[in-house]
Amino acid sequence: MNWAINKLGAGVSLWSCLSQRDTSYDYPISRTVPPSNLIYAIFQNAGRSYSTGMEIVLSHTFGKWANLSLNLNGYRNTIEAFTVENRYPVGSIFRLPEQQITSGSVKLNGLFSFDE
């Protein structure tokens, strides 16, 4: 993770971060074997998965009475395609195509100071 801090002018700051993180993911595989209605749940190591994203915070101070911060972040999570032969409860081949999801958020915070 790399943070960069920049002063954009009087009372204005910008923080930014880019990151990529490798993660492990156990993919749940559930199936039944007729004529039984039992559900067999197996967790299979899905191989390589990773998260790539960025965060940006823009902060502006308005004298002694207010500070506003805008936070933006976005991430893309990826599970790479994999194929596995499961032997429990019976032999079968399971294939999963690559999966991706993108998520993010925007947040505005205000800090106000009032004299008594």
Backbone torsions as a table, in degrees:
resi	resn	phi	psi	omega
1	MET	NA	131.5	-179.8
2	ASN	-122.1	124.3	176.7
3	TRP	-103.5	139.0	174.1
4	ALA	-125.9	129.1	-179.9
5	ILE	-114.1	127.5	179.8
6	ASN	-128.5	135.1	171.2
7	LYS	-91.1	120.4	-176.3
8	LEU	-95.9	-8.0	-178.9
9	GLY	159.6	-170.8	-178.6
10	ALA	-63.3	114.9	176.1
11	GLY	78.6	6.5	-177.7
12	VAL	-119.3	127.9	179.1
13	SER	-130.9	150.0	178.4
14	LEU	-130.0	125.1	175.1
15	TRP	-114.6	138.6	178.1
16	SER	-140.2	152.9	-177.5
17	CYS	-148.0	135.1	172.3
18	LEU	-119.1	140.3	-179.4
19	SER	-148.8	152.9	169.5
20	GLN	-140.5	130.9	-176.0
21	ARG	-132.2	126.6	173.3
22	ASP	-82.1	137.0	-179.9
23	THR	-132.6	161.0	173.0
24	SER	-104.7	148.8	-176.8
25	TYR	-138.5	126.5	174.6
26	ASP	-97.6	112.6	-175.3
27	TYR	-87.4	127.6	179.6
28	PRO	-80.0	129.2	176.9
29	ILE	-119.9	120.8	179.8
30	SER	-120.2	139.4	179.0
31	ARG	-156.2	163.0	175.0
32	THR	-119.6	157.4	176.8
33	VAL	-123.3	107.9	-179.4
34	PRO	-58.3	148.3	8.5
35	PRO	-90.4	4.8	-178.3
36	SER	-76.1	150.6	172.4
37	ASN	-100.7	13.2	175.5
38	LEU	-66.7	140.6	176.7
39	ILE	-104.3	121.7	177.4
40	TYR	-95.7	118.8	-179.9
41	ALA	-107.2	124.5	-178.9
42	ILE	-126.6	138.9	175.4
43	PHE	-107.7	122.3	-175.4
44	GLN	-114.3	132.8	175.0
45	ASN	-62.1	121.3	-173.7
46	ALA	-87.0	4.7	-179.7
47	GLY	83.5	-138.2	-172.8
48	ARG	-82.6	131.3	170.8
49	SER	-140.4	152.5	-177.5
50	TYR	-155.2	162.5	-179.9
51	SER	-127.1	128.9	179.0
52	THR	-124.5	135.3	-178.2
53	GLY	-166.1	-177.5	179.2
54	MET	-147.4	154.2	174.3
55	GLU	-135.4	140.9	178.4
56	ILE	-135.2	132.4	176.0
57	VAL	-125.4	124.0	176.2
58	LEU	-113.4	123.4	-176.1
59	SER	-123.0	136.9	178.8
60	HIS	-134.2	127.1	178.4
61	THR	-100.4	129.8	178.2
62	PHE	-108.5	84.7	-179.2
63	GLY	61.3	-146.2	-179.6
64	LYS	-91.0	-5.4	-169.6
65	TRP	-101.0	-17.5	-176.8
66	ALA	-154.4	149.3	172.8
67	ASN	-140.8	126.0	177.2
68	LEU	-113.5	136.9	178.2
69	SER	-128.6	131.6	176.2
70	LEU	-112.1	123.5	-178.5
71	ASN	-115.3	125.0	176.9
72	LEU	-122.1	134.7	173.6
73	ASN	-146.4	150.2	178.4
74	GLY	-150.1	139.3	-178.6
75	TYR	-137.9	146.1	172.0
76	ARG	-117.7	121.2	177.8
77	ASN	-103.1	133.3	-176.3
78	THR	-130.0	134.4	169.0
79	ILE	-115.1	118.4	-178.5
80	GLU	-70.0	154.8	179.4
81	ALA	-61.2	146.1	175.2
82	PHE	-152.1	158.3	176.5
83	THR	-130.4	137.4	-178.9
84	VAL	-142.1	147.6	173.1
85	GLU	-101.5	112.8	176.3
86	ASN	-90.5	137.5	-179.7
87	ARG	-111.7	5.2	-179.7
88	TYR	-126.7	133.7	-3.2
89	PRO	-77.7	-23.0	173.0
90	VAL	-135.7	159.9	-179.0
91	GLY	-63.7	134.8	177.1
92	SER	-160.3	154.5	177.1
93	ILE	-102.3	131.7	177.9
94	PHE	-118.9	127.8	178.5
95	ARG	-121.1	136.1	176.6
96	LEU	-127.0	122.4	175.3
97	PRO	-72.6	165.0	178.4
98	GLU	-58.4	139.2	178.5
99	GLN	-123.1	139.2	177.8
100	GLN	-138.6	147.5	172.6
101	ILE	-143.6	141.2	178.3
102	THR	-115.2	134.8	179.2
103	SER	-139.4	161.7	178.7
104	GLY	-172.6	177.5	178.4
105	SER	-154.3	160.0	175.2
106	VAL	-129.7	133.0	-178.1
107	LYS	-139.2	135.6	176.4
108	LEU	-117.7	121.8	179.0
109	ASN	-113.0	140.2	175.3
110	GLY	-125.1	133.4	176.2
111	LEU	-120.8	117.0	-175.3
112	PHE	-119.1	141.0	179.5
113	SER	-118.7	124.6	-179.2
114	PHE	-114.2	132.9	176.6
115	ASP	-74.6	149.1	178.4
116	GLU	-85.5	NA	NA
